[in-house]
Structures are given as C-alpha cells and as structure tokens.
Amino acid sequence: MTRLSRRRNTYLWATRAALALCSLAMFLILIKLGFWQLERAEMKQKWQTELTHRQSSAPLTYAQLISFPAAEQVTGYRLSVQASPASSHIFLLDNQVFNGRVGYLALQPMQIAQEGPWMLVELGFIAAGLDRLILPDVDVITAEVNLNGRLYQKQANPMSSALLPEPGWPKRIQNLNLSAISQLLGKPLAPAVLQPDHLDGINLPHPWTPIPLSSQKHLGYALQWFSMALAFALLMLYSIYSRRVKTTTKTR
C-alpha cells in the first residue's frame, strides 16, 4: 500500500468517524428533546389539576391574597371583594390575541380596602384599530361594585419585562409588570390581577389562558421529536447497509 493510499484511507476513516459521531449526536439531541417535551407535558398536567382544584375551592379574602409571599403563584384562585374605582386611568396591555384578533387587555386600578394596596381589575379584551396611534375608548367602572372572579399573573417575558409605558391615558404598556405599574401609580398593588366573572355595563370578553400550551400539545411535540429520531436512525441504518452492499459488490 502506497503512502498516498494510506493517507486516503486515513482521511476516509476520519470522515466516516466524524459523520458517525455527528449522526449519533443528532439522534441523542432528538431523543432528549422528546423527553423534554414529555417532562413539560407532565408539568402542565399537574398545573392544570392544581388550577381545577383552585377554581373549585372557596374564594380567597383580600386579606388572604395580600398575605401571600411576593413570589407565590396565585393564578387560578378565586376572589370575592367589594371594590371602588381608585382611578379612572386605564392601562392597555398591548399585543394580546383573542379569537384571531389583535388588541389589548384593559386594566383599571381599584381600591379594595381603605388602607390596603390597590388592585388591577381586568375590564376585558378590546380589539385594536387599524391605526395604532388611535387608542380605543374603554368604558370604566365608576361606582363601588361587588366583584367575583379569578386571579392571574402573566408569565414573565423572557425577552423583556419592561413596562415601556407610553405618554398619556389610556396608557399602553408592553408587559404586565405589577411592580413597575405600582411605581408608576405611586401606590402598592396586589400581587395579581382580578378577572371578574361579570361586569355590569361593560360587555367585553375575558380571555382565560393560564396555560398557553396544554399538556396534549407537548405530547404531540414529543411524538414529533421521537418520530424524527426514528426516521433519522432508519436513514442512517439504510446508509450503512447500502455502503456495505456496495463494498461487498466491489470485492467480488
């Protein structure tokens, strides 16, 4: 065997080894992604069970709500309170989607207890107009009301949690950052937003999506990743088999 042949064989062996390692790495990544989706599905299922339990439990009092630690997840609990308008100023949470339409969630600060923190109450979803410079008019709560509803906290935006408030009122904001809204109002706020079951005189829909992706969606994604891993493995096996058949044919 000449030196050139040895170099060529070494190069071919190194290339095939590198391809084999890359193929194995890709297969393992696909499998890992599948198991990650299974873990997410299990977590979402547990969270859905917890939400169902919370919504079937007795409503919290306002004192119970504000006694929760700041980091506590209170989404799904029900709340029954008597509230008065603390301000007629409305916040419009931008980039919301409901039934295929883009718009805002309108939020109004309300006073629950005389000396306690204010609370944001969701007035509902309102569609955005064609001109973003023109904000929609929103009917507000003008008198003391009894409110029954469920609580939620928006999930943190991994890209940015900045409020990014725009000038004037209604005030368009980009994230439901309660601490930033509290600073803007100059008043402490309850750790969650109340979505009422019903508001007299305000006929706006109330989207409820505490779990953006259901456990079934994650199971579907897991099946896709495992299917891709299987297809990739079969493709690699077929490639190895074809190469061996060609090698055997040449040696005959």
Order of alpha helices (4+ residues) and beta strands (2+ residues): alpha-alpha-beta-beta-beta-beta-beta-beta-alpha-beta-alpha
